[in-house]
């Protein structure tokens, strides 16, 4: 009899004895004063047996419970004799207890280790193995942008018209916001618009808060080798007062147990919406801003009665890579498809105030293809002369512009 292969995701463990064609899923682990209890599901891949053998509760540390369980296994799966069943149960209890009590094994960090480049599921929007937040007002287009990201990752759709580079992954969409029918419709319209064949995306309708439902989700992630999880939306998944730090911490602790790239959908702060701030923040506890490593804001531009929606994406935070310039995509809606193309964010008047002054100056110099005086830039850019002068000074120190003897400014080279 061989050593079982063990896979774990949070407090879900799957043990596989390949030669015996036996699998045991361990869940609902709980520590009490005098015992460690769990639930066990035994299954087999042997075609001579029905796949489900039995499901039971068990005390991992009690000798009497082990003896009883070994007999139950031998009776349900009679290709194993008594000694084999006893050995399997002992392996199961010892290995699960060992992993459960010790948690993740510590590793040695080398101060001179090779610096690894940040990897992305989709550059620059989704950082791999990190928490990524996409937030915005209602109707900002995030409910279309995130499904687009999912399509790119799941296929992966490498030659897409958006000129984005996805990394292949297995996605699980956890939905607290809408219905399966609406999600299928949205994905159908997008894939048809891209001209893609039909394919599957793992989807789960959710009603309990993430922290209470996490073991079932861990099991899905483990069984389906999920590496990317969409949580739509974060506020509903918290299931409580989102201004409460403890509620936020419970949410992020549950997410971390999934050991997967996270794509969180969330809403803008109501106060920011009322003040129309240039750099809004996610609604709720400060942890919703502090915990994610990468945050993008969605803003929408749409004419009344138009079948086109332009979504601007603005980088609001990044802990592990550099900030990226704003990007925009225009979606065209018809009865049977949604077509998506990149757009130039500078051409969208509603987004002008969200583009940094330094970017506007560099874009103006590049567009004019000549040296410009401050007065020229003042005519081209809706900003005060003093602000333009200060920004030019910072850009000169960063060697992004040059200041000539005739008091004109330009790029270090003309493109």
C-alpha positions, 0 to 999 in steps of 0.5 A: 500500500502506497503513501497517499497524495494530499491536496489542501485548500484552507481546511479542506484536505483531499487524500488519494490512494492511487493503487487502491483507487480510494479518495477521502475528502476531509472537511469541517475540521474543528478543535475542541478541548479533548478532540479534533473532529471532522467530516469524511467522505470516502469515494472510489474510482474503481468501476466495480463499485459505486463511486460514493462509499460513505460519509461520516463524522470522525474524531481524529485523535480517539483510538476507538473512533479509528478502530470503528472507522477502519471496520466501516471502510472495510465493510463498504469497500471490501477490496481492502482487508482489515489490515489495509483499512486500519493502515489507511485510517492511521495514515489519514488521521496522522497526516491530516492532524499534522497539516492542520496543526502546523499550518503552512511550513515556514521557508527560508527567505534569502536576502540575495535571492534573484528578484522575480518580476511581478507576474500578471493574469492580465497586464496591467489590471490583474496581478497574479496571486494577489488581491485586485480590486475593481470599483466604481459607481453604479453603471460605471461598466465594471459589470462588463469589464470584469467578465471581459477579464475572465474571458481573456484568462479562462480561454486564454484569449491571446490574440484579442482586439484589446491588445491585452496579454492574458495568462491562462487560468481556471476561474471561479465566479462567485456571484452575490449580485445577479443571477445565473441567467443574467451572467450567461447572457452577458458572457454570451453577448461578449463572446459573440462580439469577440467571435469566440466559440462556446466555452465553460466558466465555473460559476456559483450563485452565493447567498451566505457571506464568504466567511461562513461559506468558505469551506464549500468554496475551498472544496470547489477550488481544490477539486477544480484546480481554481487559481483565479476567483472573482468576488462580485460584489465584495460588500455583499460577500462581507454580509455585514456592516462594511464599515466595521473593521472586523467584518472586513478582516473576516472577509479577507481572512476567508479569501486568503485561505483560497490561495488564489488570484482575487478579482474583487468587484466593489462600489465607490464611497458615497461621500466621494460620489457626492463630492465628485472627488478626483481620486475616489475610494472604495466604500466601507472600511479603510481595509477595503483600500489597504488590503488589495495590492492593486486597485482600479477605478471604473468610470463611464461615459455614455450619451443619452440614447446611445448604444455605446458605452466608454469605460475609463479605467484609472489606476488608484493603488499598486503595492508591487508594481508601478502605476499605469496610465489610464486606459479606456474601452468602448463597448457597442451593444446590439441585440445579439452581441457586445463589441469591445475596442480600445479607445483613447482616453484623452478623447473623452471629455468626461475623463479629462479631470482624472488625467494627471497634469504631467500626462497632459503636458507630455501628451501636448508636447508629443502631439504638437511635435515642437517646442512650446512656451508656457503660454502655448501650454496654457492655451492647450491645457485647462490648467493654471499657468503656475501649476503648469510651471511647477509641473514642468520643473518636476518633469525636467528634474525627472529628465522627461522634458527639456528647457531651452534658452528661448524659454520654450519646453519640449521632449528630450527628442521629437518623435 
